[in-house]
Amino acid sequence: MELNLTQEELATAIGYRGAPSISQIESGLRPLTNSKLVALAKFLGVHPSDIRGTKLSVVRSSS
């Protein structure tokens, strides 16, 4: 799932402190917890099951 957001914007929207958390999730180094999955689904306006197992990719750079 590609999002037109910076990692910083997404992190803030779902309750992480910053972009490194999103980078770690994207690269598979950190799991997306159930509570953050629910927050992400709410942010996107979808059901959590619609995005579970989907590869997360932030596509807009922060520059």
C-alpha positions, 0 to 999 in steps of 0.5 A: 500500500503506497501512501502519499505521505512523509514518514514523519507525517504518517508517524505523527498520524498514528502515534509514533514519535518520528520517521525512524519507526515508520522506516523500521516497519517498512523494512521489516525490522519492527512489527506494526502492533495491533494498536498501531494497525487500528490507528492506521486503519482509522487514519486511512478510513478502512478496516484493519483487516483490509491492511493486515499483511499489506506492505507499507510504503511511504512514497513522498520524501520529506525534502 
